[in-house]
């Protein structure tokens, strides 16, 4: 297990993470620190615990928005897949109908050709 030191609100925390995840964890800590700094800039020193809770709520709000957008996109993808499948079926059906028409037309041409030869 890897170890990494992150700094949030000018405090350093030693954390464990899976091997190869160090940079990801550092990035997450940097984002959280950004929330904390934003809140401190807006509200001043209101206590570490309250800042942490407010930052957590901000993160959860973003997560909720992201999940809602993801759900909407997944529904749009499903609609597009359904429309694509329907269009493919119509194209296959139309192709089959055209092939049948061509076959019947070829048979008529042959019948006419035989009458002209005969």
KAVEN-V838833 format. One record per residue. N is the residue number from 1. RES is the residue in three letters. PSI is psi in whole degrees, 0 to 359 (999 if undefined). D_FIRST is the distance of its C-alpha to the first C-alpha in Angstrom with 2 decimals. Layout:
N:RES:PSI:D_FIRST ; N:RES:PSI:D_FIRST
This chain:
1:UNK:135:0.00 ; 2:UNK:156:3.79 ; 3:UNK:142:6.72 ; 4:UNK:147:10.08 ; 5:UNK:127:13.53 ; 6:UNK:152:15.87 ; 7:UNK:123:19.56 ; 8:UNK:125:21.60 ; 9:UNK:45:25.23 ; 10:UNK:18:25.02 ; 11:UNK:138:22.44 ; 12:UNK:136:19.03 ; 13:UNK:133:16.03 ; 14:UNK:128:12.62 ; 15:UNK:153:10.07 ; 16:UNK:149:6.46 ; 17:UNK:168:5.99 ; 18:UNK:151:5.30 ; 19:UNK:136:5.83 ; 20:UNK:353:9.46 ; 21:UNK:6:9.85 ; 22:UNK:311:10.21 ; 23:UNK:322:13.97 ; 24:UNK:314:14.43 ; 25:UNK:318:13.09 ; 26:UNK:319:15.29 ; 27:UNK:318:18.11 ; 28:UNK:317:17.96 ; 29:UNK:322:18.09 ; 30:UNK:319:20.94 ; 31:UNK:314:22.78 ; 32:UNK:319:22.56 ; 33:UNK:322:23.79 ; 34:UNK:319:26.60 ; 35:UNK:314:27.66 ; 36:UNK:314:27.74 ; 37:UNK:319:29.78 ; 38:UNK:313:32.08 ; 39:UNK:319:32.73 ; 40:UNK:320:33.36 ; 41:UNK:327:35.76 ; 42:UNK:321:37.54 ; 43:UNK:351:37.68 ; 44:UNK:198:37.04 ; 45:UNK:105:35.31 ; 46:UNK:11:35.27 ; 47:UNK:138:32.46 ; 48:UNK:315:28.68 ; 49:UNK:313:28.54 ; 50:UNK:319:31.20 ; 51:UNK:317:29.67 ; 52:UNK:317:26.32 ; 53:UNK:315:28.28 ; 54:UNK:318:30.42 ; 55:UNK:319:27.56 ; 56:UNK:319:25.90 ; 57:UNK:320:29.28 ; 58:UNK:318:29.67 ; 59:UNK:317:26.37 ; 60:UNK:326:27.44 ; 61:UNK:315:30.85 ; 62:UNK:318:29.49 ; 63:UNK:317:27.38 ; 64:UNK:315:30.55 ; 65:UNK:318:32.60 ; 66:UNK:318:30.17 ; 67:UNK:319:30.21 ; 68:UNK:317:34.01 ; 69:UNK:320:34.30 ; 70:UNK:315:32.06 ; 71:UNK:316:34.25 ; 72:UNK:316:37.33 ; 73:UNK:321:36.15 ; 74:UNK:321:35.29 ; 75:UNK:319:38.81 ; 76:UNK:319:40.34 ; 77:UNK:316:38.60 ; 78:UNK:319:39.93 ; 79:UNK:315:43.38 ; 80:UNK:320:43.34 ; 81:UNK:317:42.33 ; 82:UNK:316:45.15 ; 83:UNK:321:47.60 ; 84:UNK:314:46.59 ; 85:UNK:319:47.11 ; 86:UNK:318:50.45 ; 87:UNK:320:51.52 ; 88:UNK:319:50.62 ; 89:UNK:316:52.67 ; 90:UNK:320:55.58 ; 91:UNK:318:55.41 ; 92:UNK:315:55.47 ; 93:UNK:317:58.33 ; 94:UNK:320:60.20 ; 95:UNK:319:59.70 ; 96:UNK:319:61.11 ; 97:UNK:318:64.04 ; 98:UNK:318:64.80 ; 99:UNK:319:64.69 ; 100:UNK:318:67.11 ; 101:UNK:318:69.40 ; 102:UNK:319:69.42 ; 103:UNK:314:70.26 ; 104:UNK:320:73.12 ; 105:UNK:318:74.37 ; 106:UNK:320:74.35 ; 107:UNK:319:76.32 ; 108:UNK:319:78.86 ; 109:UNK:317:79.22 ; 110:UNK:319:79.86 ; 111:UNK:315:82.40 ; 112:UNK:317:84.19 ; 113:UNK:319:84.11 ; 114:UNK:319:85.69 ; 115:UNK:322:88.41 ; 116:UNK:327:89.17 ; 117:UNK:330:89.41 ; 118:UNK:999:91.52
